[in-house]
């Protein structure tokens, strides 16, 4: 599989394919297959997620509002961290043997667009975290500790706080998911800019919300279960989802190289 040419004599035409409700489960099956074909690499990247989860708990144990937003955002910014897994699936798709060093340095081939996209996601994360702090500040007399924040979220008496927190989190989570569902593997695979990749992902989610919401729900459920207890399931679940996300992109997005002077269709 060769990437379309990015020479001046050609341009890229991006098209979205029609997906069925069974697609998310097929992607997971393909992700599991890729994991079994390169299990040690997958376990390495998955273990990195687990260690990062431990680090988040340690660093933000005194700031629960940030922790709750960043823990959720960590799951959604995952596509940026899944680059090595995308590279492995890309190489396996070509019928070649994946290389660990190549997977680790997958970002080098598209570092500019990937860095720009990562910066946008980081800004969204920071705004989300600040919004969470504001909600806590106006809802309680001072910031509760971690245990207190969990109690607050589970206490029906704090219904207004719960609704506000979930609503704000849902808006940011939905936005991040919509622009990143297939954009990172697309940036790795094709010579497109960050804006094109993000808009392609957004169009896909808006055009086929049912299937993409099902896919997002599968990711959230699997990662949520893998996080309990202490993120110990992430070394297995994270690589399967990473590989599956590559197949989601390949199933949903078709990129063709056409002559620059060809009439648009």
C-alpha positions as CSV (number, residue, x, y, z in Angstrom):
1,X,0.0,0.0,0.0
2,X,1.7,3.2,-1.1
3,X,0.6,6.6,-0.1
4,X,-0.9,8.8,-2.8
5,X,1.6,11.2,-4.4
6,X,1.8,14.7,-2.9
7,X,3.6,16.1,-6.0
8,X,2.3,19.3,-7.7
9,X,1.0,17.1,-10.6
10,X,-1.5,15.4,-8.3
11,X,-4.0,16.3,-5.6
12,X,-5.8,14.2,-3.1
13,X,-9.5,13.4,-3.2
14,X,-11.0,12.3,0.1
15,X,-14.2,10.3,0.2
16,X,-16.1,8.7,3.0
17,X,-17.4,5.1,2.7
18,X,-20.8,4.0,4.0
19,X,-20.4,1.9,7.2
20,X,-22.7,-0.7,8.7
21,X,-23.6,-1.2,12.4
22,X,-21.4,-4.4,12.4
23,X,-18.2,-2.4,11.5
24,X,-17.1,-1.5,15.0
25,X,-17.1,-5.2,16.0
26,X,-15.2,-6.1,12.9
27,X,-12.6,-3.5,13.7
28,X,-12.1,-4.9,17.1
29,X,-11.7,-8.4,15.6
30,X,-9.0,-7.1,13.2
31,X,-7.4,-5.2,16.1
32,X,-7.2,-8.4,18.1
33,X,-5.7,-10.2,15.1
34,X,-3.0,-7.5,14.7
35,X,-2.2,-7.7,18.4
36,X,-1.6,-11.4,18.2
37,X,0.7,-10.9,15.2
38,X,2.9,-8.4,17.2
39,X,2.0,-9.0,20.9
40,X,5.2,-7.8,22.5
41,X,5.1,-4.5,20.8
42,X,1.5,-4.1,21.7
43,X,2.1,-4.9,25.3
44,X,4.9,-2.3,25.4
45,X,2.6,0.5,24.2
46,X,-0.2,-0.7,26.3
47,X,2.0,-0.7,29.4
48,X,3.0,2.9,28.6
49,X,-0.7,3.8,28.9
50,X,-0.9,2.0,32.3
51,X,2.2,3.8,33.6
52,X,0.8,7.1,32.4
53,X,-2.4,6.4,34.2
54,X,-0.5,5.8,37.4
55,X,1.4,9.0,36.9
56,X,-1.8,11.0,36.4
57,X,-3.2,9.6,39.7
58,X,-0.1,10.5,41.5
59,X,0.4,14.0,40.1
60,X,-3.2,15.1,40.3
61,X,-4.3,13.4,43.5
62,X,-4.4,16.8,45.2
63,X,-6.4,18.3,42.3
64,X,-9.5,16.1,41.7
65,X,-11.2,18.4,39.3
66,X,-8.2,18.3,36.9
67,X,-7.9,14.6,37.5
68,X,-11.4,13.8,36.4
69,X,-11.2,15.8,33.3
70,X,-7.7,14.7,32.3
71,X,-8.5,11.1,33.0
72,X,-11.4,11.2,30.5
73,X,-9.4,13.3,28.1
74,X,-6.5,10.9,28.3
75,X,-8.8,8.3,26.8
76,X,-9.8,10.6,23.9
77,X,-6.3,12.0,23.2
78,X,-5.2,8.4,22.9
79,X,-5.0,8.5,19.1
80,X,-2.0,10.7,19.4
81,X,-0.3,8.1,21.6
82,X,-1.4,5.2,19.4
83,X,0.9,6.2,16.5
84,X,3.2,3.3,17.1
85,X,0.3,0.9,17.0
86,X,-1.1,2.5,13.8
87,X,2.4,2.0,12.3
88,X,2.4,-1.6,13.2
89,X,-1.1,-2.2,11.6
90,X,0.0,-0.2,8.6
91,X,3.1,-2.4,8.1
92,X,1.1,-5.6,8.7
93,X,-1.4,-4.5,6.1
94,X,1.4,-4.3,3.6
95,X,2.3,-7.9,4.4
96,X,5.6,-6.8,6.0
97,X,7.1,-7.5,9.4
98,X,6.8,-4.5,11.8
99,X,9.9,-3.1,13.4
100,X,9.9,-1.8,17.0
101,X,12.2,1.1,16.3
102,X,10.1,2.2,13.3
103,X,6.9,2.0,15.5
104,X,8.5,4.1,18.2
105,X,9.6,6.8,15.7
106,X,6.4,6.7,13.6
107,X,5.8,10.4,14.3
108,X,9.0,11.5,12.5
109,X,7.5,11.1,9.0
110,X,4.7,13.5,9.7
111,X,5.9,15.4,12.7
112,X,4.7,18.9,11.6
113,X,1.0,18.1,11.1
114,X,0.9,15.7,14.0
115,X,2.4,18.3,16.4
116,X,-0.1,20.9,15.2
117,X,-3.0,18.5,15.8
118,X,-1.6,17.5,19.2
119,X,-1.4,21.2,20.2
120,X,-5.1,21.7,19.3
121,X,-6.1,18.7,21.4
122,X,-3.9,20.0,24.3
123,X,-5.6,23.4,24.2
124,X,-9.0,21.7,24.2
125,X,-7.9,19.6,27.2
126,X,-6.7,22.7,29.1
127,X,-10.0,24.5,28.5
128,X,-11.9,21.4,29.6
129,X,-9.8,21.2,32.8
130,X,-10.4,24.9,33.5
131,X,-14.1,24.5,32.9
132,X,-14.1,21.6,35.4
133,X,-12.4,23.8,38.0
134,X,-15.0,26.5,37.6
135,X,-17.8,24.1,38.0
136,X,-16.3,22.7,41.2
137,X,-15.6,26.2,42.5
138,X,-19.2,27.5,42.0
139,X,-20.7,24.2,43.4
140,X,-18.7,23.8,46.6
141,X,-17.2,25.8,49.4
142,X,-13.6,25.1,48.5
143,X,-12.1,22.2,46.5
144,X,-12.9,18.8,47.8
145,X,-10.2,16.1,48.0
146,X,-10.3,13.1,45.6
147,X,-12.6,11.0,47.8
148,X,-14.9,14.0,48.4
149,X,-15.1,14.7,44.7
150,X,-16.2,11.1,43.9
151,X,-18.7,11.3,46.7
152,X,-20.0,14.6,45.3
153,X,-20.5,13.0,41.9
154,X,-22.4,10.1,43.4
155,X,-24.6,12.1,45.7
156,X,-28.1,12.7,44.3
157,X,-28.3,15.9,46.4
158,X,-25.7,17.5,44.1
159,X,-27.9,17.0,41.0
160,X,-27.2,20.4,39.5
161,X,-23.5,19.9,39.9
162,X,-23.6,16.4,38.4
163,X,-25.7,17.6,35.4
164,X,-23.4,20.6,34.8
165,X,-20.2,18.6,35.0
166,X,-21.5,15.8,32.7
167,X,-22.9,18.3,30.2
168,X,-19.6,20.3,30.0
169,X,-17.6,17.1,29.9
170,X,-19.8,15.6,27.2
171,X,-19.4,18.7,25.0
172,X,-15.6,18.6,25.2
173,X,-15.5,14.8,24.9
174,X,-17.8,14.8,21.9
175,X,-15.8,17.5,20.2
176,X,-12.4,15.8,20.8
177,X,-13.7,12.5,19.7
178,X,-15.3,13.9,16.5
179,X,-12.2,15.6,15.3
180,X,-9.8,12.7,16.3
181,X,-11.8,9.6,15.4
182,X,-9.8,8.9,12.2
183,X,-7.6,12.0,11.9
184,X,-4.4,10.7,13.5
185,X,-4.1,7.5,11.4
186,X,-5.0,9.6,8.3
187,X,-2.2,12.0,9.1
188,X,0.2,9.1,9.5
189,X,-1.0,7.4,6.3
190,X,-1.5,10.3,3.9
191,X,0.2,13.6,3.0
192,X,-2.6,15.8,4.2
193,X,-2.6,18.7,6.6
194,X,-4.1,18.7,10.2
195,X,-7.1,20.7,9.2
196,X,-8.1,18.3,6.4
197,X,-7.7,15.3,8.6
198,X,-9.7,16.9,11.4
199,X,-12.5,18.0,9.0
200,X,-12.6,14.5,7.5
201,X,-13.0,13.0,10.9
202,X,-15.7,15.5,11.8
203,X,-17.6,14.9,8.6
204,X,-17.5,11.2,9.2
205,X,-19.0,11.5,12.7
206,X,-21.7,13.9,11.5
207,X,-22.5,11.9,8.4
208,X,-22.8,8.5,10.2
209,X,-23.4,9.4,13.9
210,X,-25.0,6.1,14.8
211,X,-22.0,3.9,13.8
212,X,-19.5,6.3,15.1
213,X,-21.3,6.7,18.4
214,X,-21.3,2.9,18.7
215,X,-17.6,2.9,18.0
216,X,-17.0,5.6,20.6
217,X,-19.1,3.7,23.1
218,X,-17.1,0.5,22.5
219,X,-13.9,2.4,23.1
220,X,-15.2,4.0,26.3
221,X,-16.6,0.7,27.7
222,X,-13.5,-1.3,27.0
223,X,-11.1,1.3,28.3
224,X,-13.3,2.0,31.4
225,X,-13.2,-1.7,32.3
226,X,-9.5,-1.9,31.6
227,X,-8.9,1.0,34.1
228,X,-10.4,-0.9,37.0
229,X,-8.5,-1.5,39.1
230,X,-5.4,0.6,38.7
231,X,-5.3,0.5,34.9
232,X,-4.1,-3.1,34.9
233,X,-6.1,-4.0,31.8
234,X,-4.6,-1.3,29.6
235,X,-1.6,-3.3,28.4
236,X,-4.0,-5.6,26.6
237,X,-7.0,-3.4,25.8
238,X,-5.1,-0.3,24.6
239,X,-3.2,-2.0,21.8
240,X,-6.3,-3.8,20.6
241,X,-8.2,-0.5,20.4
242,X,-5.2,1.2,18.7
243,X,-5.0,-1.5,16.0
244,X,-8.8,-1.4,15.6
245,X,-8.7,2.4,15.2
246,X,-6.4,2.0,12.3
247,X,-8.9,-0.4,10.6
248,X,-11.7,2.0,11.4
249,X,-9.8,4.7,9.4
250,X,-9.1,2.3,6.5
251,X,-12.7,1.2,6.4
252,X,-14.2,4.7,6.6
253,X,-11.9,6.9,4.5
254,X,-10.8,6.5,0.9
255,X,-8.1,8.8,-0.4
256,X,-7.3,8.9,-4.1
257,X,-4.6,10.7,-6.1
258,X,-6.1,12.5,-9.1
259,X,-4.6,14.8,-11.7
260,X,-4.4,18.4,-10.5
261,X,-6.1,19.6,-13.7
262,X,-8.9,17.0,-13.6
263,X,-12.4,18.3,-13.3
264,X,-13.9,17.9,-9.9
265,X,-16.7,15.3,-9.6
